[in-house]
């Protein structure tokens, strides 16, 4: 097997969204070779069969590239949008009256438009501000009459079909999971998505419901996917701790979040969310407009480079590309640019491992072994840390700390290999399912040497369990010198 480009030099993972610009098999393979560890399928666009076919292309491309990647199914969530216009779009003048009518079925005009979200009249009152098209248009509610919301245009501009609506400060009652989402979960389980991203959750209850739906959809045919909560509502920020507990990770979804809480509040919230996720042993993805200019340009702006670098320095597990790879002109170049930025930012990171462990205790044996491996390898100058893992928990715990030592998750489970692809600074590899512990340890060293990670005489650390394949059974730490 060709192992070139199999292991990257950057620890931060890259999530790339597939779309019309990136659905060719050869391009997907090149993107994986260039740094993509997770592929996102956006269920806000396309049909179920489109996603099934793209997922199959991803699996095939990953095999050709010699590595596995995770697939993330991103649910659409509630459609809080205006309806369609007779001419496709209108220009709203500041100071003009404009009506949002939940009862209107016919196309709209410069005076009135229908709504996909029928509960809007119940969710707003005079004085509320509605932000349309990612906040570019601002409407102030003047009155609510039946199903019609009468507004005054405060900030005008072009408004086209199906643009999104946010309420400043939050408060829209739309449920996080719709009937479409429930069907999309079944589709995602059909192609064994590794992650499901839930849009607009407001509380832990939304995430618990999503987990139940995923478990039912899997129906014993495999492992249920890990769940990512997209933090994009004001209510979600207020309930972040409970949402973290109910999820496997979060996404800092800066687009809708910025519209609800204001652009100025987002940078501090981003740092807070990344810190909270890492402290809770959860994953975190930073998303939206990371390299937006590369939709139409072959190089990013300096501001975008700084944005990506700051997310890396904050400790995010992954940075995400949306339209840049889904519909942009330079999907492959964007991935390569982001890889370079991640690598450069990581080279400037401060190591704070000793401070991380100060005053902390661990009640679980497997977690104590993980931390012991990290601490010992760091102080011995080990070339690598290897975790023989069934569930992926041990490498997850280690990845929450910055040791600048490459970590490798060796597993017999393909589902774990793919899931671990999202963990910062963890590289997943597959070993023989029939191997006993001693054979697995020998395979581990052989893999490290094959990929040029260690050479004869190098020190590395291995964690494993006395009983192979038992979730939560890690109870051994072995310091090895490559033979």
N, C-alpha and C positions, 0 to 999 in steps of 0.2 A: 504493500500500500504506500502510495505517495504521502509522506508526512510533512512535506514542505508547507509552510504557512499554517501549520496546524495549531501551534501555540503562539499567542501574541505576546508582544513585549509590554503591552499596557494591561493594567489590572482592572480598570473600569470597563464595564461591558457596554456594547453599543446595541440599541434596539432600533431596527429599521422597519418602517411600514412599507408593505407591498401595495402596488397600485398599477395603473395603466403604464407608468414609466418603468416599472421594475418587475414585470411578470414573465420575462424571457428566462428560460432555464439557465442559459450560459451566464447571463448577468447576475442572477441570484447566486450562482456558484462563485463568481468573482467577488461579489459583495461579502459572502461568507469568508472567503480567503483573505479579504482585505480588512476584516475586523468585526463583522457582524456576528453576535452571539445569540441574539433573540430576534425573531421575525414576528412582526405585528400584523395581524389581519384585522382591518377596521370594519366592523359589521355595520357601521353607519352607511356604508356604500356597498353596492354589489348584491348579488343573489347568493343563496346558500351554496349552490353548485360552484360558483366562482371561488368561494373560499375553500371548498373541498379540493378543487383542482389545484389551487395555489399551494395548499398545504402539501399535497402530493409532490409538487415541483420542489418545494423546500426540502422535503425528506430526501429526494433523489439528488438534489444539488449538494446537500450536506454529505451524503455518502461519497460523492465524487470528490469533494474537497477533503475527505479523510477525517471529518469531525462531525459531531452532532451539535445541533443548535436547538434552542427552545422555540416553540411556537406559542404566541400569546393571542388569544381571541379577545378583542376589545369590543364589548357590547355597546350598542348605540345608546341605550337609556331612553328616557322620555323625550319626545319630540316637542320641545317648547319653542315653537317657531311660528312665524307669520305664514299665511297661505300664499297663493300665487297671484300675480298681477296680469291684467289683460295684455299688457305690452312687455311682460317679463320683468319690468322694473319701473320705478318712479323716482322723481327727485323731490324730496321734502324740503320746503323752505322754512327757515327759522321763523317762529311766530305763527305758523299755520296750524289750523286744527286738523287732527287726524284721528280716525276711529279704528279701533281693533274690535272686530265683531265676531264673536264665537259662533253666531248663528248663520253667518254668511257662507254660502256655498259657491257663488259665482266669483269669477276673478275680480281682483281689486283694481283701484285706481289711485289717483293722488289724494283722494279724500278718505278712502276706507279700504280695509283689507280683511280677509277672514283669518282664522286662527286654526292651527293644528291642535293647540293646547286649549281645550274647551273650558278648563277650570279657571282661566285667567281672571274673568270678572269677579270670581269669589275670593281671589288671592290678593286683590289690590284695593286701594282706597284713595280718595283724593289726596294729593300731595306726594304720592309715591312716584319714584322715577324709574322708568323702564329703559333698559340699555339694549339696543338692537345692533346686530351685525358686529359682535365683539366690542360693543361700546362706542362705535363710531357715530351712532345716532342715539340721541337722548330724547325721550318723550316724558312729559310730566302729566300724570293722571289728573284730570279736572273733575270728572264725574263718572259714575258707573250706573248705567241704565239698562236693567235686564241683562242681556248677553253682550251689550256694547260697552266698551271702555273708551271714553272720550278723552283725548289727550291734546296737549299743546306741544308742538315741536320746539324743543329747547336748542338742540344741536341737529342741524339738518344734514342732508347729503343723499347719496343714491341708496335706495333700498330695493333689493331684488327678491325674487321668489325664495321662499323657505328660509329666510335668514333667522338666526336664533334670537331669543328674547331672554334677558336676565332681569331680575329685579334688584336694584341697588340695595345692598344689605341683606339679600336673601329673603326667604319666606315663601317661595313657590312650593305648593304642596304636592307636586307631581311625584309619584312613587319611583324609586330607583329602578325597579325591575318591571318591565312591560310584558305584554303577551308576546311581542316580537322577541324580546330578550330570552324568554323562556324557550321559544323555538330555536333561537340561535345557540343556546347552551346545548341543546340536543345535537345540533350540527357540529359544534365544537368538539363534543365528545365522540362524534362519528369519526373524526380524524385525530382523536387523542391529543387535543390541545394540552400543553403543559401548564399554561397559565390562562386564567380568565380574568380580564380587567372589568370591574363593575363601575359603570358611569353614574355620577351624581348620588352616591350613597350619602344619607344624612345621619345614620346611626349604625351601631353594631347590628341591629336587627336586619337591616338591608343585607349586610354581608353574611349573616347566619342563614338568611333565606336563600341567598345565592349558593351557599355551600350545600344546603339541602337539595337544591335543584340539580347541582352538579353530581352529587352522590347518587341521586335517583337515576340520572341520565347515564351514569357509568354502569349501574346495575350489576356490579360484581365482575364486569368484563375487564377491569383494569384499575389503576390508581386514579382517584379523583384529582383534578388539577389543583394547583396552588392558586389562591385568590389575591388579586391586587385591587385595592380600593383606590379609585381616582378621587383625589381631594380637590373638588372644584366648586363646592358650595360653602357659603358662610357657616351653615349648620354643621358641616363636617369638621371645620376647624375647631368649633366649640366642643365637639365630641371625639377629638382625635385619639385620645388614649383608648377609649372603648373600641373605636374602629380598628386601631392597631391590634388590640387583643383578639379581635374576631377575624383578622386577615393574616395573610402570609407576608404581605408587603403593601406599600402604598405608592401611588404615583403623584408627584407634585405636578398637577395638571394646570399649568400657569395661565392658560387662555381664559377659560370660564371663571377660574378663581379670581383672576385680576379684574374681570368685569364686575364681579360681585363685591370684592373687598377694596378695589382700587389698585392701580398699578404700583403705587408707592409702597403698599403694605406687603407686596409679594416677596421681595428679596429676603426680608427678615423672616417671613413665614417659611420660605424655602429652607433657610438654615435651621430653623427650629424643627421642621418636619424631618429633615435628614438626621439631625441629632437624636430626636426622639425615636425614630425607627431603628437606628443603630443600637441605642441603649436598650431597646425592647427586643433585640435579636430578630428584627424584621428587615425585609428588603425594602429598597427605595429607588424609584426611577424618577429622574428629572426630565420633564417633557415640555414641549411647545416652543416653537420659534427659536430653537437652539442655533440653527444655521439657515434661517429663513431666506436670506438673500441668495443662497445657493440654489433656490428654485429656478432662478433665471441667470445666475452668474457663476462662473467657474471657480471663484475664490470667495471665502467668507469675509465679512467685515471684521475689523479689529475688535469691535464691541462684541461680536458673536464669539470670537475666539476667547475673549475674556470671560464671557458668560459660561461657556463650556468648562473652561479651566477652573473657574470658581466653584462650580458644582462638583468637579473632581476633587478639589482641595477640601470641600466641605465633607467629602466622604460618601457621595452617592454611589450606589452599586452600578447604576447604568445611566446613560444619557440617551435620549430618544430622538429619532428623526421621524417626522410625519410627512408633510407634503414634499419635503426636500427629496425623499426617495420615492414617494408614491406617485407624484405627478411632475416632479421637477425635471429640468433638462440635464442635470449632472448627478444622478444618483450614486454612481460608483465613486466619482471624485469627492462627493460629500462624505462618504464613508471613510475614504482615505484621509481627508482633511481632519475629520473628527478623531481618527486613530492617532494622528500626529499630535493633536492638541492634548489628548488624554496622556500620551506617553510623556510629553514635555512637562505637563502639570504635575504628574506623579513624581517625576525626578526632583521636584522642588518641595515635596511634602516633608513636614516635620514628623519624626517618629516619637510617639509618646507611650510606648508599650508599658514601661515600668509605672508610669502615672496611671494608666488604665487599670492596673491590677492593685494599686494601693488601696488598702482597706476593704477589698472585696472578698467575699467567701462564696463557695459553691457547694450546694447541698447534693447535687447529682454527681455520681461517679463519672459518667461519660463527659459531662461538661468540665469537671475538674481535670480529667485527662486531656481534653482539648486545650484548656488553658495552660496546663503543664507543658504540653508539646510546644505551644507557641512561645512560652517564656524560655524554655530550655534551648530551642532551636535558635531563637534570637540571640541569646548570650553565647552560644557555641559558634555562631556564624555559619549555621547549616545552610546548605545550598537549596534545600527544599523541605517542605513538610508534606507528608503523604497521609491521607486518611482513607483507610479501607472502610467504606460506609454503605449501609443499606438504605437509610432514609435520607441522608444528606445533612443531618443535624450537626454532626461534628465539624465538617468544613464550614457550615453556616456560622457557628459560634466563633470559629477562628477568624473568619472573614470580617467580623465586626471590629477587629483591631488592626492597626497599621504596623506591620512588622517588616514590610518590604522583603519578605521571604516568599517566593512563589509557593502556592499551595495546590495540591493535586488530589482530587477526589477520585479514588478508584472504587468502582462499584460493579456488581454483577447485574444490576438492573438498568435497562435502557431508559426507563422512565426517570430514574434518579440522575443518570448521566445528563439527560436533557434539562431537567429542572435546575441542576447545579450550574448550568451554563450562564445563569443570570447572576450568580454570586460574585461579588467583587474579589478579584485576586485568586479565584479558584478555577482551575482548569480540570474538566471532567474527562476521565478515561475509563474504558470498559475492560474488565478482566474476565477470565473464564469462570463461568458459573459453577463448574464442577470442581474447581480447585479447593483444596483444604487450606488451612491457615498458612502452613509453611510454603505450600506451592504459590499461594497468593502473594506472600511476601517476596518470593523469588521473582514472580511476575512483575511486582511493583518496581523492583530494582532494574529489571530488564527494560521496562517501559521508560524509566528515567534515563537510562543510558542510551536507549534507542533515539530519544528526542534530544539528546545532548544536554540534558538538565544536570546530570552529574557525571563525573569521570572517576576513574579508579583513584581511591584515596579520599574522595569527598565525603563529608559528613551530611547525613540527612536524617530526618525523624519520621517515624511511622506510628500511627495510632490504629488499633484494631481491637476486636473482641475475641475472647477465648473461643466463643461459639460464633462461627461465621454466619452472617445473614440474619442475625437477631437484631431487630430494631431497638435502639437504646442500649445495646450490649457492649459498647466500647469501654474497655477496662484495662487496656494495655498501652504503654508507651515504650517504644524501642528506638534507641539511638544507634544508627548504623554507619558503617564506613564502607563505601562502595568497593567491591572486590574487583 
